[in-house]
Amino acid sequence: MSFTVFEQAPARLNRSELAVPGSSVRFLEKAAQGDADVVFLDLEDAVAPDEKEKARKNIIQALNDLDWSGKTVSMRINGLDTPYMYRDLVEVLEGAPGKLDLVMIPKVGTAADVYTVDCLISQIEAATKATKRIGIEIIIESALGMANVDAIAAASKRNESLHFGVADYAASTKAATVGIGGPNPNYGVLTDPLEDGERHYHWGDMWHYALSRLVVAARAHGLRPLDGPFGDIKDAEGFKAQARRAMVLGCEGKWAIHPTQVALSNDIFTPSESEVAKARAILDAMEQAAKEGRGAVTLDGKLIDIASIKQAEVLVHKAEQIGAA
């Protein structure tokens, strides 16, 4: 373990994160009753410019009047390059003090972007005497943001999570795709001819590097990494495939841009009973090994050691979080 250790973000359950447009009262009401671990009330892309003011009022009313117990509630503000961002923070945080858990910043390009929002939040919290400290979620969705992702992750003690905004990231890097978060048939490799002369084409994951890079930056700074949207809401199998690969890479959860995706994400990012049982068995075996003065032991024919304990503890902790939710 390095002598430099970053403080871990609050351990919030974050298997699914549902996007809800602030312009729709009906959707806000449904979200409060739904099963998403985290809900972000959107003032940015899902809200037309002439609806921004109305959406803020809807969100204030929803925060004050609806029952959000059992959920973490976030708000996605507009970008720092717009004339809306400062009003998003001032109006909502003053209109519903102490009601938000998180603020989500879109299109973060530099650490200074995070510093700016942190400063505004701090001033509003002081002015309203709010006792709940608001955390910050960050969307990395540009080449600039990915280039500065480590500095961004370390920019504020409020930081809790990094999210991969795949659609805007594709536009920023001028990727040759119009899909949102899925594979591309042109991104693959062709094998050499086999004995019978046949060649096979294997699709690849064009987002593998970007998502892996984000996960590393998040984990190195004690934050939660989250995979972003999957645009084809009718393709449940496609969503699940993308979510599974995000889980394997180390993500805590995935966005849901439609309520039907919430259950899919919750299921995939919930450890199975057999996985949890195996993790508990590892912890028991290592506890016994420690009593006997051994640093490693075999279990079911496989070597387990101190690293195995850390992996097992992650699974068991996640299961306990879910059980307590």
Residue pairs with C-beta under 8 A, 6 or more apart in sequence:
6 154
6 220
6 221
6 222
7 157
7 222
8 222
9 135
9 159
9 160
9 161
9 222
9 223
9 224
10 135
10 160
11 317
11 321
12 37
12 38
12 72
12 101
12 160
12 224
13 37
13 38
13 72
13 321
13 322
13 325
14 37
14 38
14 72
14 161
14 224
14 226
14 252
14 253
15 37
15 252
15 253
15 254
15 265
15 266
15 268
15 269
15 270
15 322
16 35
16 36
16 37
16 38
16 253
16 254
16 255
16 256
16 261
16 262
16 265
16 266
16 269
17 36
17 37
17 38
17 39
17 40
17 74
17 163
17 226
17 253
17 254
17 255
17 256
18 31
18 34
18 36
18 38
18 39
18 40
18 255
18 256
18 259
18 262
19 40
19 42
19 46
19 76
19 229
19 255
19 256
19 257
20 27
20 28
20 31
20 39
20 40
20 41
20 42
21 27
21 42
21 46
21 47
21 55
22 28
22 41
22 42
22 43
22 46
22 47
22 55
22 56
22 58
22 59
22 75
23 46
23 47
23 48
23 51
23 54
23 55
23 58
24 58
25 58
25 61
25 62
28 41
28 58
28 59
28 62
28 66
29 62
29 66
30 259
31 39
31 41
31 259
32 39
32 62
32 66
32 67
32 68
32 71
34 259
34 262
35 262
35 263
35 266
36 71
36 256
36 259
36 262
36 266
37 71
37 72
37 253
37 266
37 325
38 71
38 72
38 73
38 74
38 102
38 253
39 68
39 71
39 72
39 73
39 74
40 73
40 74
40 75
40 76
40 102
40 104
40 137
41 59
41 62
41 63
41 73
41 74
41 75
41 76
42 55
42 75
42 76
43 52
43 55
43 56
43 59
43 75
43 76
43 77
43 78
43 84
43 88
44 76
44 77
44 78
44 79
44 106
45 106
47 55
52 78
52 84
52 87
52 88
53 87
56 87
56 88
56 91
56 92
56 95
59 75
59 92
59 96
60 91
60 92
60 95
60 96
63 73
63 92
63 95
63 96
63 99
63 100
64 95
64 96
64 99
68 99
70 325
72 101
72 102
73 99
73 100
73 101
73 102
74 100
74 101
74 102
74 103
74 104
74 137
75 88
75 92
75 100
75 102
75 103
75 104
76 104
76 106
76 139
77 84
77 85
77 88
77 89
77 103
77 104
77 105
77 106
77 117
78 84
78 85
78 88
78 106
79 85
79 106
79 107
80 105
80 107
80 113
80 116
80 117
81 107
85 117
86 120
89 103
89 117
89 120
89 121
89 124
90 120
90 124
92 100
93 100
93 121
93 124
93 125
93 128
93 130
93 134
94 124
94 127
94 128
97 128
97 129
97 130
98 128
98 130
98 131
98 132
100 132
100 134
101 132
101 134
101 135
102 134
102 135
102 136
102 137
102 160
103 117
103 121
103 134
103 135
103 136
103 137
104 136
104 137
104 138
104 139
104 163
105 113
105 114
105 117
105 136
105 137
105 138
105 139
106 139
106 141
106 165
107 139
107 141
107 142
107 145
107 165
107 168
108 114
108 138
108 139
108 140
108 145
108 152
109 142
109 144
109 145
109 148
110 144
110 148
110 151
110 152
111 148
111 151
111 152
111 154
111 155
112 155
113 152
113 155
114 136
114 138
114 152
114 155
114 156
114 159
115 155
115 156
117 136
118 136
118 155
118 156
118 158
121 134
121 136
121 158
124 130
125 133
125 134
133 158
134 158
135 158
135 159
135 160
136 156
136 158
136 159
136 160
137 160
137 161
137 162
137 163
137 226
138 152
138 153
138 159
138 161
138 162
138 163
139 145
139 162
139 163
139 164
139 165
139 228
140 146
140 149
140 152
140 162
140 163
140 164
140 165
140 169
140 214
141 164
141 165
141 166
141 167
141 168
141 169
141 172
141 228
142 168
142 169
142 172
143 169
143 172
143 173
144 172
145 152
145 169
146 169
146 210
146 213
146 214
149 162
149 213
149 214
149 217
150 217
150 220
150 221
152 162
152 217
153 159
153 162
153 217
153 218
153 220
153 221
153 223
154 221
159 221
159 223
160 223
160 224
161 218
161 223
161 224
161 225
161 226
161 252
162 214
162 217
162 218
162 223
162 224
162 225
162 226
163 225
163 226
163 227
163 228
163 255
164 207
164 210
164 211
164 214
164 225
164 226
164 227
164 228
165 228
165 229
166 180
166 181
166 207
166 210
166 228
166 229
167 180
167 181
167 228
167 229
167 231
169 175
169 210
170 177
175 206
176 184
176 186
177 184
177 206
179 231
179 232
180 229
180 230
180 231
180 232
181 207
181 227
181 228
181 229
181 230
181 231
181 242
182 230
182 231
182 232
182 235
182 238
182 242
183 203
183 204
183 205
183 206
184 203
184 206
185 203
187 203
187 204
187 205
187 206
188 201
188 202
188 203
188 204
189 201
189 202
189 204
190 199
190 200
190 201
191 199
191 200
191 201
191 202
192 199
193 199
194 200
205 245
208 245
208 249
211 227
211 246
211 249
211 251
212 249
214 225
215 225
215 249
215 250
215 251
217 223
218 224
218 225
219 225
219 250
224 252
224 253
225 250
225 251
225 252
226 251
226 252
226 253
226 254
226 255
227 242
227 243
227 246
227 251
227 253
227 254
227 255
228 254
228 255
229 255
229 257
230 238
230 239
230 242
230 243
230 254
230 255
230 257
230 261
231 257
232 238
232 239
233 257
233 258
233 260
233 261
236 260
236 261
236 264
239 261
239 264
239 265
240 264
240 268
242 254
243 254
243 264
243 265
243 268
243 269
244 268
246 254
247 268
247 269
251 269
252 269
253 265
253 269
254 261
254 265
254 268
254 269
255 261
255 265
256 262
256 264
256 265
270 318
270 322
271 279
271 315
271 318
271 319
275 315
276 315
276 316
276 319
278 312
279 311
279 312
279 313
279 315
279 316
279 319
280 312
280 316
281 299
282 299
282 304
282 308
282 309
282 311
282 312
283 309
283 312
283 313
283 316
285 297
285 299
285 304
286 297
286 304
286 305
286 306
286 308
286 309
286 312
288 297
289 295
289 296
289 297
295 305
295 306
296 303
296 304
296 305
296 306
297 303
297 304
297 305
298 304
